[in-house]
């Protein structure tokens, strides 16, 4: 937990430092163009939205009276009803897409007519088209990558309005194997620039030489001149640590010709550098100032970190010279009940929950992530595998990215690399996930092409791909996706395009990696695919269930209510139980680490079930953000915190044979008591990761005590709950910012009169809100619940429910109340400031 604690300390420190810096700046009254510091502003408020799948004329669209006010980011699909017959399919979350339009009007002052204006979209899903004042700017099919347009030639200044219109077309479905969301679901930025400026993604910072004494920092920047004449400029680079200047370069004079772009390079030395790591994610800032006639005309800031890493054939992954096992999870981009619409606090909460578990790695499955995710990974200390594609030229779903591949793949992957290459958290580029071409000659050809593009833009990071599996094996336990080509080697893995061999599943082959790939390091890019419903249990717990029986066969088994036992006992046929994969990774130094499928449940792909399930069971944490029991197995293995977690709950039929598991660490043994009577002491043997007891159920109190050398380390209890009696509310944060963006995630529990959680209570809970806030999401983590995530009422799952409150731009007290028939109501108060 050192990394997370350091992150919190840094947040508090930087907040104080920012106030001090602002006061110092105000006192100095430095003569600089204030517009330089406003070159990029959020452009997300006061949009209007109109959904219509039938109108083709932009004039008809703009003349409609059905536009409604919204702010972006916005995902219109998450507001739809779950529909068994949705064109998106169950894999797409049973939430429909369609066609949506956005527009925003704005004014610009006359004095800005000499400026350049550009608009940047971080992501629009999908097939976006953009107009400004009726002039067409362009189209971008890929829904996951950012893009920019120049507005300058088409703008009005003074009192005349400018109107920007965006069309997002997500009507051709299915186009994704999971829930994608629809619309302008990431942030939008308006840039006001001098005609001499550093363009979008125009810097690249590397650290080619690092020691404890000093680090060499290489800064490359592009500078663009859009004047109609040559210009003389000066460029100055300053490096800051914690917003305090530590290195300033000498000023360099440059001549830049008319309507051209030049490259600028500078090497600076930082003495006694603070290295970026998962425990201490220190960040630096490079500030590039462009000066003309002694006036500052542009300032471009880039965050970066100083760290050294390698994937070693014998010792696995090394960070700053020390071996480090990558303990990663795969994450899709949706934010559960918030849908795909990006929110920084929601991402931060997910990362906090994962960090508490001991996770140190994130795979952005299977597409470029939101920039905010990488910013947070930089700040919090996560190792990121940044993934470009789920599809190449060969389709996986009828209307997917394959249809745009030939025209767009080069620009899409280049933009990803240029956008993300300054993030210290990014350690691996993935050029594809389970690509269909991996088993044909096309896999080698396209893999080499993509790898060359990546390395032409960033030679400091290795390239990998998630392959299933990378090498042919005759083991019947290993799932081969394409049986007709199973006798052929994987052409992508053998192409030489990959610096690290990525294994999706096939854990039976991992320990043979050095034999199969003696010259290329290992990473398990996707593993496990364990399946659980939070809070549901089946006995006996020491049997393994494989659901579905095969990946390509319809599953007709399971439970009528579409539940899955939360014991680590159910897996997909291509995967493994959680403990199985971790044991292999743990004991082999040359296995650099793995990324588990998945950290959180996500909307869509409800393996092994079909409708009425509509979201996944794979997550270690459910869709509402409530950990499942296996979370504590990983926490006991991956953190130094004392862990003693008992499962299952203690509400069963009298005399029923029940299994009790305990995940624990920092102890030699665990003794279990039922109503004060010892049920025996257990210790983990060999590579065991839990201990178990089996005996007839008797209501009362189950208590566990862990000991080391006879001394008590930790105690924990679970009790039999009586009849559900009341609701309790627990906000994750009681104070939020009055910025219209900040969130409080409020856990609502159903308890008996004594406060013990009722572990089988699925009561309907109604929510009311008073004050300057709004309810923006509700969820219980139930994959079969068809109530809207955007409603004000939701059915709990096994004693828990979540309600998400967002601030407005008004400060004040927010009261959120929860009511349920037959239960004592309750409320929580938040302060928005």
N, C-alpha and C positions, 0 to 999 in steps of 0.2 A: 504493500500500500504506500510505499515511499513515493512512487511516481505521482499518485493521485494527490497525496498530501503536498508535494512540491508544486503541483498545478494550482491547488487552492492558495498556497502561500504566494505564488507568482501573481495570481489574480488580485489578491489583496494589495500586494506590493505595487503592482503596476497601476492599480487604480489610484493609490495615494500619490505615486510619482507623477501620474498624468495631471493631477490637480496642481501639484507644485510646479510642474513644467508650464502649465497654462498661466499660472500667476507670474512666473518669471518672464514668460513671453510677453504678457500684457505690460509688465513694467518696462521692458526693454524698448517697446514701441518701434520695432524694427521695420524699416521702410521696405516692404516687399508686397508684390501684387497679391491681394487676398484671394483673387480668383485662382491662383496657382494651387491653393490648398483646397479648392472645391472642384478639382478637375473631374472627379468621379462621385456622383451622388446617387443614392437609391432613387429609383423612379417607379415606385410600387404603389403609391396611394392614388385614389380617385380615378380608377379605371371604371369602365362599364363593360358588361358581358352580355352576350346574346348567343344562345344555342339554337341553331337551326340546321337541319340536315338536308333541306330541300332547295333553298335559294342558291342560285349560282351567280347572280348579279350582285356585285359589290354595292351598287347604287341602291338596290332593293334592301340589302342588309342594313345599310346606313340609314335608310328612311324608316326602318321598323320602329315601332313604339314600344317594343318589348325589351329594350336594353335595361339592365338593372345595375346599380352601383356595386362595385366590389373593390377590394385591394388584391393585388397579387403579391406573392405567389398564390396560385389558385388551381385546384384540381376539381374539375366539374364531375368527374366520374364517381368520386367518393360520396357525392350527394345523391346518386342514383339508387334505385331500389335493386336489391339482389334479385337476379332473374335467372332461373334455370335455363332459359332459352337465349340468354345473352350471346351475341355473336362473339364476344370475347372468350366464351367458354368458361368452364369451371377453373381451368388453369389460369385464366385471366381474372379470376376473382368473381365471376358472374356479375360484373359491373360493366355497363355498356360505355362505349366511347361516343362516336358521332363527330359532328363538326361544330366548332365553337369560334366565336369572334370576340375580340377585345378591342376597345378603342379608348383613347385618352387625348384630351385637348389640353393645350398649354400655351403660354405666352412667353416671348423672349424680349428683353429690352433692346431698344435701338442700338445702344452702345455695344451690344454683343455681335453686331453684324460682321465684325472682322475676325470673330472666333470661328473655330471648327466645332461642330457638334456631331457626336457619334452616339449610337445607342447600342448597348451590349445586353444580350440575353444569355443568361447562364444555362437555359434549357427550356425548350418548348416541345411538348409531346403531342403530336409529331407532325411532320410535313408542314412546317410553319411557313407562312407567306406574310410579308410585311409591306405596308404602304405608308408613305408620309405625304400628306396633302394631295392624295390621289395618285402620286407617283410610286411605281412599283420598285421595291428595293431588292427583293430576292426571295429565294426559297431554300429551306434547309430541312431535308427529310429526317435526319437523325435526331431523335428526341432527347438524347442524353448529352450532347456536346454543346458548348457555348459558341456564340457567333456575334459578329458586330457589323453594323451598317453605318455608312456615312450619311448623315441627314443634311449636311450643310447646303448643298445646291438647291434644296427644295423648301427651305424654311422661310417663314414670314417673321418680321420683327415689328415691335410696337404693339398696337392694339389688336391686330389681326391674329386670330387663333391659328395654331398648328394642330393638326389631328393625325395621330398615328393609329393605324389599324393593323391588327394581327389576326390572321386566320390559322387555326390549328385543326388539322384534319386527321382524326383518329377513327375514321369510319370503316376502313377496310380491316376487318378482323376475322380470325385471330391474327395478331401480328407479334405476340409476345407469349412466352411460356409461363409468365407470372403476371401479376397486376402491374400495369404500367402507370396508371393515372392518365389524365388528359388536360391539356391546356398549358398556360404560362405557369408552370408549377415550380419554377426556380426564380431567383431574383432578376430584376431588370435594373440597368444602370444608365444614367445619362452622363455623358462626358463632355465637358467644355474645355477645349484645348487651344493653346497657341498654335499658329501654323508651323512652328518648330516644336516638336515634341517627341517623346518616346512612345511608340505605338503599342497597341494591345499585345500583351505577353512578350514585350520587347527586351526583356533582360534574361540573362542566364548566369547564375552564380555557382561556381564550383570551388572545391577546396582540395587542390591536387597534392598538397603536402601538409601533414598534420603531425605534430608531436606535442608533448606536454609543455614545451617551452614556447612554441609558436606554431601558427597555422598560416599558410599562404592562401589568400582568397583571390580568385580570379573572377573579375566582373566583366561580362560582355553585354553591351547594350546596342540597340539600334536607335538611330536618331533620324527623324523624318523632317524634311523641309517642304512645305506645301506653298511657300511663297513663289512668286514668279521671277525672283531674282536670287542670286547667290547671297549667302549670309555668313558673317563672321560670328562665331559663338565661343563661349567658354564652357567647359564641363568640369564640375567638381563632384567628387564622391566622398561621402561621409558615412562611416560605419558606427552604429549605435548598439550598445548592449543595455537592455532594460531602459531604452530611450535616453541613455546617457552617452554622449559622444566619446568614443575611445580612439578612433582613427579618422583622420581627414587627409585626403590626398591633396597634392598640389593641383592647381587649376591648369587644365590643358586647353590650349587654343585650337580651334578647328575651323575649317572652311567647308561649308556644305552648299553644294550647288543647287540650283533651282529644281524643284519638283523631283527630289531624289531622296534616297535613304542610304545612310552610311552606318558602318559598324564601328564601335568604340570599345576598346579593351584596356583594362587596368588591373594590375596585380598589387595587392596590399598585404601587409603582414599584421596579424593580430598576435600579440605576445600574451602568454599565459591564457590561452583560449579556454573557455568553458565549453565542454563537449556536450552535444545533444545526446541524450540517452533516454531509455524508457523510464528511468528513475529520476533523472534530472534533465528534462527537455528544454535546455537553454536555447534561446533564440536571439539572433542578431537581426539588425535592419540595415540595409544598404540604401542610402538616400542619394539619388543622382539629381543634381541641380544643373539646369541649363541656363546660362546667363548671356544676355545680349545687351551691349551698351550699359553694362553695370546693373542691369535690371534682371531679376529672377523671373524667367518666363515659363519654366516648367519644372516640376518636381515629381519624381517617380520613386516610390518606395517599394522595396522588395524584402520580405522576411526570408531568412535562411538560417540553417543550423550548420554547425561544424561537427562532423562525425566521420568515422572510418569504419568500413564494414567489408566483409567478404563471406562468400559461401565456400567452405573448405571441404575437400573430398573426404577427410578423415574426422574432422572435428565439428562439422556442421556449420552453423552460422556463428560468426564472430562480430561483435559490435565493440568498437574502440579497443580491440585486442583481446576481449574477453568472450569466452563461449557463452552463447545465449540461445536457449531453446525458444523457437517461435511458437507461441501458444495463441494461435489465431482462430478467428471465426469468420465465416462468410456472412455478408450482410446485403440483402436487397435494399433498394432505395426507399421503399415506402416507410412511413412513420406510423404504422398501425392505424388507429382510428382517425388520424389526421390525413390519411391518404398519402399521396405523393408530394403534396405542397410542402415546400421546404420550410423548416423553422429551426433556427439555430439552437434554441433551448431544448427542443425535442431531441435533436441529434445528441446534444451534450448529455441529456439524461440517459440515453441509450449507452453512451460511452462510459458514463459514470457507473452504471450497473455492471457493465462488462469489466471495467477496471477493478471494481470491488471483487469480482470473481477471480481475478488474476490474469485476465486476457491481456496480451501485449501486441496482438496483430489483427489487422482488418483486411479482408479481401473484398474489393468493391464488385461484388458479383451482380451482373456480368457486364458492366458498362461503366463509362466514366461517371464518377460520383459528383455530387454537389461540391463546389469549392469550399463551402462551410465545413463539410466533413473533414477535408484535409487540413483546414486551418485548426480545427479542434484536435485532430490527431497530432499535428505539430506541437500544440500547446500541452497536450496531456500525455504524450509519450506512447504512441502506437506505431508499430511497423506496418506499412501499408503495401499490399499488392494491388497495383492500380491496373484495372482490366479494361481493355478496349472493346472487345467484340464477343458476342455469343454466337454470331453467325458470320460466315464468309459468303462465298458465292452460292453454296448449296443450302436450300431452305430447311428450316425445322418446323415452321408453321406457314400457313398458306400465304400470308401477306407480310412476312417479316422483312428484315433489313436486306436480305439477299437480293431483292429486286433493285436496290440502290447501290449495290456493292461496286460494280464496275466504275460508276461515275464518281462515287463519293469516298471510297475507303481510304485513299491516299490522304485526302485533306482531313478526314475525320481523325485518323490516327496521328497525323502531324499536329493538328490542333490540340489533341489531348496531351502530347508530349510537351509542347511549348507552354501550355497552360499550367501543367503540374510539376515541371522539372525542378522548380526551386523549393519544393516542399521537402524538408528534411525527413519527414515521416515516410516518404515514398522510397521503397527499397527495391521493388521489382516492377517491371512492366510485363503485363500479360497480354499477349497478342490474340488470345482466343480461349474459349471454353468449350470443350467437348465438340470441337469442330468436325463436321461431317467429312471434310476432306482429309482428315488425319490418316485415313487408311488407304488413300490413293496417291498417285504421283502428284496430284494437285496440292497435297498437303506440304510437300517439300518446296514446291515452286512458290506458293503464296507465303509460306512461313519465312522463307529466305527474303522475299520481297519486303514483308512487314518488318522483319528484324533489321534489315538494312535501313529502312526509313527511320526506325527508332534510333539506331546507333548514329545516324547522320545528324540527329538532333540532340542526342544525349548518350555519350559513350561511358558515362560514369555508373550506370546501373545495369544489372543483368536483365536479359529477356527470358521469359518462360511462357508456358501455355498449360492449361489444365487438360490433360489427356486421359482417356478412359478405355484401357490403360495405355501407357506409353510403349509397352513391350508385349509381344504375344506370349501367352502362357497356355499350357494345356490343362491347368488346374480347373476343374469343373466348378469350383467354388467362386472363381473370378468371373464376373459378368463381362461378356464381350458384347458390345452394342451391335456390331455388324457380323453376324455369324458366318455369312458367306465370304467374308474376308478375314476370318479369324486366323487363317494360316499365314497371313502376310504380315510383315513387320510394319510398325507404325512409321510412316514416311516422315512425319513431322518431327518425331523424336530423334530420328536418325539423320536429319537434314543438316545438322550443324548450325541451324538458325538459333537454337536455344542454348543459353548459358547455364541454365538450371533446368533439370528435368522435372516437370510437374505431373504428379500422380493424382488423378481423381479416383479415389477408392482403391481397389485392388491391394488391400493391406497385406494380403498373403505374399505379395511380391516385394515388399519394401526392403526386407532384410537381404534380398538378392540384388539390390541396386548396384552395389560396387562391382558385381560380376557382369551385370547387363550393361552398365554405363560407367566403365572404370575411369573415364576422364571428365565426367560432368557431375556436379553436385546435385543433391536431392532436395525437393520440397514437396510435401503432400498438399496440393493446391485445394483439394476438397475431400473430406472424409466423413465417415460415420453414418449419417442419415439415420440416426435413432429417432424413434417416434414416441411421443407422449401427449396425453391430455393432463394439464395441471390438476392435481388433487384427486385423480381417479386411479384406483388400484385393483389389481387382480392377483389371485393366489392360485397355485404356488408361484413365487416370484423368481425362482431359480431355474425357470425354463425359458428358452429362447423362442420367440415367435418371429417368423419372416413374413411381413405384410408389405406389398402383395407378394404372391408366389414368384412371379416374374415381372420384369419392368414393362414388358410389352403385352401383358395379358390383363384383362379386366378382372379386378378383385371383387369377389362375391362373398368373402368371409368377413371376419371382424365382428364387431358388436352392432346390434340393431340401432343403438343411439349414436353410433360413430365415435365412441370413446376409445382410448388406447391407454393401457396401464402406464402409470408414471414411474414404476420401477424400471430400471435399465434392463429391459428384457425384450423389447420389440424393435426390430430394425427392418430397413428395406433390403431386398435381396442383393443389391449391388454394394451394400455398406457393411457396417459392423455395429456392435454395441459400443457405447461410449468408452467403457473401460478397456475394451479390446484394442482400439486404435491407440489410446494414450499409453498403454503398457508397452507397445512396440516402439513408439516414438521416444518414450522415456528412457529405455534401456540401451539405445543405440546412439552413440555420440555422432556418427556420421549422418544421421537423419536430422536435418536442420530444424524441422518442426512441421506443423500442419495447420490447416484452416478447416475448422469443423463446419459441417452443414447442419444447422445455421446458428448464429448467435441468438437471434429473435425469430419467432414465428413471423410470417409475412402473409399478405393477402394473395390468394390464388394457390394453385398447385397443392391441393389437399390430399396428397399421397397418404395412405393407400386408398382413400375413399373418393367417391364421386358426390354429386349432389345428394343430400342437402349440405354437405360440408362445402365451405367456400374459402377457407384459409388453411395454412400449413400446420403440420404437427411436428416439424423438424426442430423447432427452436429449443434452445436451452432455457430461454425466457419466452413467455407467451406474448401474444399480440398486445396485451395491455401493459406489458412491462413487469409482470409478476414472475419471479423465478420458479422454474420447476425444480423438483428435488435434485436432479443430476447436477444442477448448478453448484450444489454444495460439495459434490465429489470433486469437481474441478477446483473449487475454492480451497478445499483441504489439501490438494496437491500443489496448487500454484501460488499460495500466499503463506505468509508467516502468521496470519491471524489465527487464533485458536478457534477451531471448528469442531462442533459436535452437533450433528444434525440427525434427527430421528424421522423416519417415515415408516408406515403411513400415518394418517390421522388415527384417532382412537374412538371411533364410533362404528361399531360392528354388531353383529348378532351375538347374543350370549352363547358361548361355547364354540363359536366358529373358529376354525384353525386359521391363525393369522401369522404372517411373517413380519418381523420387525428388522429393519436395516438401520445401521448407523454409519454415517460418514464422519471420520474424525482425523485429527492430526496432532502432532506435538505431544503424543501420549503413547504409552505401551499397551494400554488395555482400556476396555469400556465395560463397566458393570451395569446391568439393567435391572430395574426394580419395578414391580407392579404392585401398587398399593402397599409399598413398604417392604415387600418380600422380594428377595433377590431371585432373578431368573437366570443368573449365571454371568460369568465374565468371559469376554471374547477379546482376542487379539488377532490382528491381521497377520497372515502367514505368507511368506514368500512375496509374491507381487500382488497380493490381494489389496483391493482398494475400499472394501467395506466389510463389515461383519454382520451376521444375521442370527436371529433367534426365531424359533417357531413354537407356538403354544396356543392353547384355546383362549379366546377373548374373554376378558372380564372387565367390566366397566370400572372406571376410576382414573387413577393417575399413573402414567408411565414415566419413569424417571431414569435418566442415564447419567453416569458419572465417569468421566475419563480421568485416568491417572498416569503419572510418569514417576517411576521410582517410588511408588506408593503415595505420592502427593497428588492431591486433586488439581487437575488442570481446568476442567470446565464441567458444569452441570446443566442439564436441560430437561424440561418436562413437557409432556403433552397430556391433555385431560379429555375425558369424555364430556362432550358438550350436551347440555340438555336442550329443551325446546328453544328455537330461535326467538329472541325477545327484543333486540334493539340493534340500531345502526351506530357505527362509530366512523368518524372521518379523520383522515391523517394526511394533510397536505405535505408534499415534499418540500415546499417553500411557502412560508407564510407572508413573505414580503416579495413583491414583484415590481418591475419597472412599469410605469404608466406610459409605455411607448407604443401600445397597440400590437405588440409582438410577443411580449413575455408571457410565460405560461406557469401555472401551478398544476401539478398532477396530484390529484386527491384520491387516495385509496379509501374505499368504503368497505368496511367489513360488517358482516352479519354475525352477531354473537348471542350467546345465551345471557341470562340475567346477571351472571357472574363475570361476564367479559370474555369467556372462552369462545373462540371462533367456531361457528356451526359449519363443519366441513362439508356438509351435503346441501346446504341452503342455496336455493336458486331463485330466491324471491325477486319479484319485479320491483325496481327502485325508481322512483320519480324524483327529478331534481328541479329546484327553483333557484334563481339567482337574483340578488338585489345589489345595486351599486354599479360602479363603472367597470364592469366585466361582462363577459359572455361565455356561455358553454360552447366549446368548439369540438368536443369529442367525448364519446362514451364507449366503453368496452369492458368485457369481462374476461377476454381471452378465449371465449368459446368458439371453436371453428365452425359450429353449426348454427349460430345465432344469426337470424336474418333481419334483425332490427337495424335501423340506420345508425351508423357511427355518429351521425350529426343530430340525433334526436336528443330529447331531454328525459328519456325514460329507457331503462335497460335492465335486462334480466341478469342477475348475478350468476357466477359459476363457482360452485363449491366454496361459498362464503365470501367471495370477493367481487368487487366491481371497481371501475375507474371512471372518474369524471375529470375532464380537462377544462380549466378555466383560463381564458386569455384576457389580458388587460385591454382597456381602451386607452385613448390618449388623455384621459382625465384621471387625476389622482383622487384617492378616496378609499373608503372601506367597502369591501366586497363580501357579501354574505352568501354562502352556498348552502342550501338546505337539502337534505335527503329524507324521503318519506317512502314507506312501504306498508301496505295493508297488514295489520296485525302486529307491527313492530313499532317500538318506540323511535320516534324521529330524532334527528340530530342535525347539527350544522357546524360549519367552520367559517372563521372570519379571516380574510386576507387583507393585507394593506398594499395598495398600489400607490407608488410614489415616484 
